Amino acid sequence: MKVAAIAIAALGLVAAGQAGAAERASDLDYMKANRCKGLAETLGSVDTAGLDTYLKAQKKGRQSFVLERGESEFDKARREAKSPDRKDRLNAELTGACMAYMGPDKAVAVR
C-alpha cells in the first residue's frame, strides 16, 4: 500500500514538472515578445501590461546572450516604429502576431 502511494505521488510530481516545462517559451518567442513590447511602447496603441507579465515570467533562467538579444530586439523595434512609412505594417503586426504574448485571455485594450 505504501509503495503504491509513493508511486502515485512520484507520478504526480513528474506530471507537475512537465506542466511547468511546457509553459516555458522558446528563446525565439522571448525575443519576439521583446520586439512586440518595443512596438507597443513606441506606437502607444496597445496596453503593455500583458507583455510585461509575460516577459517577466519568461526572463527567469534565460542565458545572458538571449536576454541581450531580447533587449536588442526591443531597441530595434522602437527605432523601426518611429518611421512614419512603417506604422501601418507595424500596427498590423502588433494587433496580429503580438497578441500571442499579451496574456492568457488575449483581451487587450487597444488605445
Backbone bond lengths (Angstrom), bond angles and torsions (degrees), N, CA, C in turn:
res aa  C-N    CA-C-N  psi(-1)  N-CA   C-N-CA  omega(-1)  CA-C   N-CA-C  phi
1 M - - - 1.440 - - 1.528 110.71 -
2 K 1.350 116.97 -43.47 1.455 120.48 179.40 1.521 110.62 -65.27
3 V 1.317 116.33 -37.91 1.461 120.14 179.80 1.524 110.22 -63.21
4 A 1.312 117.11 -41.68 1.470 121.03 179.06 1.523 110.56 -64.75
5 A 1.315 117.31 -41.08 1.460 120.83 179.37 1.523 110.80 -64.76
6 I 1.332 116.67 -41.04 1.460 121.24 178.69 1.524 110.12 -65.83
7 A 1.315 117.50 -41.36 1.462 121.44 179.46 1.528 110.88 -63.90
8 I 1.321 117.12 -42.01 1.467 120.80 178.69 1.522 110.59 -65.12
9 A 1.324 116.53 -41.78 1.466 120.33 178.56 1.525 110.58 -63.77
10 A 1.324 117.23 -41.19 1.461 121.24 179.58 1.525 110.68 -64.55
11 L 1.320 117.34 -41.27 1.461 120.33 177.85 1.530 110.95 -63.91
12 G 1.316 116.13 -36.93 1.460 120.13 177.32 1.514 111.81 -63.74
13 L 1.329 117.42 -40.73 1.460 121.11 178.57 1.524 111.38 -66.98
14 V 1.316 116.66 -39.59 1.461 120.55 178.12 1.521 109.94 -63.59
15 A 1.334 116.70 -45.12 1.465 120.61 179.81 1.526 110.53 -63.38
16 A 1.303 118.28 -40.07 1.461 121.55 178.68 1.526 110.66 -65.06
17 G 1.305 116.82 -39.16 1.461 120.98 177.91 1.517 112.15 -65.58
18 Q 1.321 117.20 -38.35 1.453 120.60 178.15 1.520 111.15 -69.25
19 A 1.315 117.76 -36.18 1.457 120.81 178.48 1.520 110.30 -64.61
20 G 1.327 117.39 -39.87 1.455 120.96 178.38 1.520 111.57 -66.86
21 A 1.334 116.25 -37.44 1.454 119.98 179.55 1.521 111.00 -68.73
22 A 1.312 118.35 -32.68 1.457 122.03 -179.17 1.528 111.16 -68.25
23 E 1.312 117.64 -24.92 1.454 121.37 -178.35 1.526 112.36 -78.14
24 R 1.292 118.24 -16.98 1.460 121.48 -178.64 1.524 109.37 -75.95
25 A 1.320 114.84 127.22 1.461 121.00 -179.90 1.531 109.82 -81.08
26 S 1.297 115.35 160.21 1.461 119.95 176.60 1.532 109.25 -71.24
27 D 1.317 115.82 164.37 1.459 120.48 177.26 1.531 110.35 -61.52
28 L 1.327 116.56 -37.52 1.458 120.82 179.02 1.524 111.35 -63.21
29 D 1.329 117.11 -42.57 1.462 120.32 177.22 1.521 111.22 -64.17
30 Y 1.313 116.97 -37.61 1.467 121.02 177.34 1.527 110.22 -61.56
31 M 1.323 116.83 -43.36 1.459 120.46 179.58 1.530 111.32 -68.29
32 K 1.328 117.20 -39.38 1.466 120.65 177.66 1.526 110.89 -63.48
33 A 1.319 116.92 -38.96 1.466 120.54 178.62 1.529 110.80 -64.71
34 N 1.326 117.24 -36.45 1.459 120.47 175.60 1.523 110.85 -64.50
35 R 1.322 116.47 -38.94 1.467 120.43 176.02 1.526 109.70 -61.29
36 C 1.319 116.29 -45.70 1.460 120.91 -179.82 1.525 111.40 -60.55
37 K 1.315 116.64 -38.40 1.464 119.30 179.06 1.523 110.61 -66.39
38 G 1.331 117.08 -39.91 1.456 120.62 176.89 1.523 111.56 -61.52
39 L 1.328 116.30 -41.93 1.465 120.38 177.24 1.518 110.74 -64.68
40 A 1.328 116.31 -46.14 1.470 120.97 -176.82 1.517 111.52 -62.32
41 E 1.314 117.25 -42.39 1.460 120.11 -178.89 1.525 111.94 -68.80
42 T 1.310 116.58 -36.92 1.460 119.63 -176.89 1.525 111.97 -80.35
43 L 1.318 116.73 -42.81 1.462 119.98 -179.56 1.522 111.54 -76.33
44 G 1.336 116.36 -27.42 1.456 121.45 176.28 1.510 114.70 66.77
45 S 1.317 118.01 22.79 1.462 119.85 -176.08 1.524 113.72 -102.41
46 V 1.315 117.68 -5.70 1.469 121.61 -176.71 1.523 109.58 -135.61
47 D 1.311 116.32 140.83 1.460 122.18 174.85 1.529 108.17 -70.01
48 T 1.322 117.59 129.81 1.464 121.51 -174.61 1.525 114.31 -93.93
49 A 1.313 119.14 6.63 1.471 120.95 -176.73 1.528 111.75 -59.14
50 G 1.313 117.87 -43.12 1.464 121.36 178.80 1.518 112.01 -63.79
51 L 1.321 116.40 -41.71 1.464 120.78 177.36 1.522 111.07 -64.57
52 D 1.319 116.36 -42.40 1.463 119.90 179.44 1.524 110.96 -59.48
53 T 1.318 116.32 -44.46 1.462 121.49 179.55 1.526 110.69 -63.66
54 Y 1.330 115.94 -45.82 1.465 121.50 179.94 1.529 110.63 -59.91
55 L 1.333 116.26 -49.82 1.459 119.94 -177.30 1.522 112.39 -65.17
56 K 1.310 117.01 -38.11 1.466 120.28 178.86 1.524 110.22 -63.21
57 A 1.319 116.84 -43.76 1.465 120.56 -179.92 1.525 111.36 -68.38
58 Q 1.320 117.81 -36.53 1.460 121.60 -176.11 1.524 113.58 -83.68
59 K 1.311 117.48 -14.18 1.467 121.34 -178.53 1.529 112.09 -69.15
60 K 1.312 115.85 -32.44 1.471 120.85 -175.69 1.523 111.26 -60.34
61 G 1.310 115.61 129.72 1.457 121.43 174.31 1.514 115.11 80.89
62 R 1.312 118.42 5.14 1.470 120.71 178.81 1.531 109.91 -80.27
63 Q 1.314 115.33 148.81 1.455 119.64 176.24 1.527 109.19 -72.32
64 S 1.310 116.10 153.82 1.468 121.01 -174.09 1.526 112.55 -60.13
65 F 1.338 117.81 -36.34 1.458 118.35 -178.72 1.528 111.48 -68.32
66 V 1.326 117.79 -28.97 1.466 121.05 176.67 1.529 109.65 -71.29
67 L 1.326 116.32 -41.78 1.466 120.12 177.60 1.526 110.98 -62.35
68 E 1.334 116.61 -41.97 1.463 120.95 178.95 1.523 110.99 -65.33
69 R 1.320 116.43 -40.26 1.467 120.12 178.92 1.531 110.38 -66.81
70 G 1.325 116.78 -35.89 1.463 120.47 175.78 1.524 111.29 -61.73
71 E 1.323 116.61 -43.81 1.470 120.77 177.11 1.521 110.70 -63.47
72 S 1.319 116.49 -38.33 1.461 121.12 178.00 1.527 111.04 -63.43
73 E 1.333 116.84 -42.89 1.467 121.24 178.15 1.529 110.78 -64.03
74 F 1.323 116.90 -39.01 1.457 122.18 177.03 1.535 110.17 -59.89
75 D 1.334 116.30 -50.75 1.467 121.46 -179.23 1.529 111.61 -63.24
76 K 1.322 116.44 -42.07 1.467 121.51 179.78 1.530 110.42 -62.43
77 A 1.311 117.46 -42.62 1.464 121.75 179.43 1.521 110.96 -65.06
78 R 1.319 117.15 -39.83 1.474 120.39 178.34 1.522 110.59 -62.02
79 R 1.330 117.16 -43.66 1.470 120.53 178.57 1.528 110.53 -64.23
80 E 1.316 116.21 -44.37 1.461 121.35 -179.06 1.531 111.42 -63.33
81 A 1.326 117.32 -37.39 1.466 121.53 -177.59 1.527 112.43 -71.13
82 K 1.299 117.40 -14.84 1.470 120.41 178.21 1.521 112.01 -80.46
83 S 1.313 117.27 -10.01 1.456 121.78 -179.99 1.534 109.60 -83.06
84 P 1.334 118.10 117.60 1.469 120.49 -175.31 1.531 114.16 -62.45
85 D 1.323 117.60 -30.45 1.460 119.37 -177.85 1.529 113.05 -75.72
86 R 1.301 118.77 -8.43 1.473 121.94 -179.51 1.521 113.28 -107.61
87 K 1.305 118.08 -3.40 1.473 121.05 -173.16 1.527 113.44 -59.33
88 D 1.325 118.45 -41.35 1.465 120.24 -179.60 1.528 111.35 -62.43
89 R 1.323 115.97 -47.08 1.467 120.32 -179.92 1.526 111.06 -64.21
90 L 1.322 117.02 -41.19 1.462 120.80 -178.41 1.531 111.63 -71.71
91 N 1.323 117.75 -35.53 1.461 119.99 174.06 1.521 111.02 -63.67
92 A 1.330 116.51 -38.40 1.461 120.52 177.01 1.534 110.72 -64.18
93 E 1.321 116.63 -40.75 1.466 120.82 177.11 1.531 110.45 -63.72
94 L 1.322 115.23 -42.92 1.459 120.86 -177.82 1.528 112.03 -64.88
95 T 1.319 116.99 -41.99 1.468 120.15 -179.17 1.516 112.49 -89.10
96 G 1.321 117.39 0.47 1.456 122.21 178.11 1.520 111.36 -112.21
97 A 1.327 115.56 -91.19 1.466 121.45 -174.83 1.525 113.36 -61.04
98 C 1.308 117.69 -32.61 1.467 120.66 -176.85 1.524 113.23 -72.34
99 M 1.308 118.28 -16.13 1.464 120.89 -179.32 1.533 112.16 -60.84
100 A 1.321 117.03 -23.89 1.462 120.67 179.90 1.525 112.40 -64.04
101 Y 1.323 116.80 -21.33 1.459 121.25 -176.82 1.524 113.24 -105.65
102 M 1.304 117.40 4.10 1.458 121.53 -173.13 1.520 114.54 -82.31
103 G 1.296 118.53 -22.70 1.452 120.21 -179.51 1.514 110.71 150.68
104 P 1.329 116.63 168.97 1.461 120.12 -174.65 1.520 113.99 -65.43
105 D 1.326 117.58 -31.39 1.457 118.49 -177.96 1.523 112.20 -94.67
106 K 1.308 118.31 -7.56 1.453 124.51 179.02 1.531 113.41 56.26
107 A 1.308 117.21 14.69 1.462 120.88 177.53 1.518 108.11 -88.01
108 V 1.314 116.26 96.23 1.449 121.64 -175.24 1.514 108.95 -109.46
109 A 1.295 114.84 133.09 1.465 119.60 178.84 1.525 108.83 -79.76
110 V 1.300 116.21 119.87 1.461 121.41 177.27 1.514 107.12 -93.03
111 R 1.325 115.37 125.09 1.465 120.69 -178.56 1.505 111.41 -82.80
